[in-house]
Amino acid sequence: RDVIEVNAQALIAHALHLDSTGGRAWRRQLAEALSGRTESAALRALASALTDRDPETRAAAARSLGHPAAASMTQSLIAGAKDPAEATRAGAAFALGQVAVGSGRSGAIQALLVALADPMPSVGLAAADALAQSQAREAEGPLLALLGTPNLAMAAARALGQIGAVAALTARRPAPDAGERAEVAHALAVASTGARTTEQTGPWGEHADAHAASCEAALLALCHDPDSHVRTEATRGLRPDLASKSAKGAALAWLESAVVDDPEPSVRAAAALALGRLAAKGTIAPGLVAALGDRDFGVLAAVRRALPAGDPLGQAPEWLALRAAQRLVPLGGRAVPLLLRALADGRMGKDDGPRRASVAQALAARAGSAPKDERETIHAA
């Protein structure tokens, strides 16, 4: 079977290399069929196809060379990155990110830096992703310059995080543009995750913990940004394996407040999901319980995702809507944060009265068997 497969691939490579008269769809399919092949005949045929008269065939050939074993074809791909066809340039940029190793790395990175400034967004996006894939620290400056630009900003932020540009990101002065600050938050989140999951031989080296701590401190600062989109991105970036107890404590304090009090639903939803990640195993944060009284369906969906599967607290929004808060009493003190919030929530005007009356009855029922501190809190409410 292996012999048949090798012979078949050799035949395909031969056909692609010699066929100049077949239809363009046929040649494109031949190029796609050789994707990932490491045989020298296949690599030579694909390199030759980079000069095919049909741009779709050239693009397919470039993409098919996107694997480390094709490093010997780096010069052909560098030429492909200058092709007049957008799809071919994008395909060559993708492939260069996979082959940027050994003696050809410098030329591949330089070609990608040029592609980063391509007037067509698809080429720039492919170049940014390729620079991240190849861990090109020399791309730090050009990628930073793209933050705040249309089309490429998020790809640049993601690439900065992946190459470990922590010092540049954390030292960067807050941009006046909220969109750019959001992109920095996204980059810091990617960088923080990378520092936690990459081995010491990666871009982080032996200072991974320090890099992660820097990212987390910057993210926590951005959680208090006046723009809701920035707060949302920063909150999404808070991971469960924070670098220190103090960082985790600060994050939990922010999340407990934001999940209930932030005026923007997207921030409250992000805070709910983060609370689910950061809470100690087997526990549910009081703020997460209180958020079950939220009026926004997106926030409620996030809270339910953050709760343990099958937890009866997940039914609380329906019980509140049915003015049947008494059904929460059997849950004991676990339901009290929700009931206290629902009692104080008068945003629905006249329609809110029956719901809050139901909550008051449930709290009164709970107070009879509650511990002293909890009972005093209920009576004060």
Secondary structure, DSSP 8 states (H G I E B T S, - for coil): -HHHHHHHHHHHHHHHHH-SSS-HHHHHHHHHHTTT---HHHHHHHHHHTT-SSHHHHHHHHHHT-SGGGGGGHHHHHHHTT-SSHHHHHHHHHHHHHH--GGGHHHHHHHHHHHHT-SSHHHHHHHHHHHHHTT-GGGHHHHHHHTTSTTTHHHHHHHHHHHT-HHHHHHS---SSHHHHHHHHHHHHHHHHHHHHS-TTSTTGGGHHHHHHHHHHHHHHHTT-SSHHHHHHHHHT--SS-SSHHHHHHHHHHHHHHHHH-S-HHHHHHHHHHHHHHS-TT---HHHHHGGG-S-HHHHHHHHHHS-TT-GGGGHHHHHHTT-GGGGGGGGGGGHHHHHHHHH--TTGGGHHHHHHHHHHHHHHHHTTS-HHHHHHHHH-
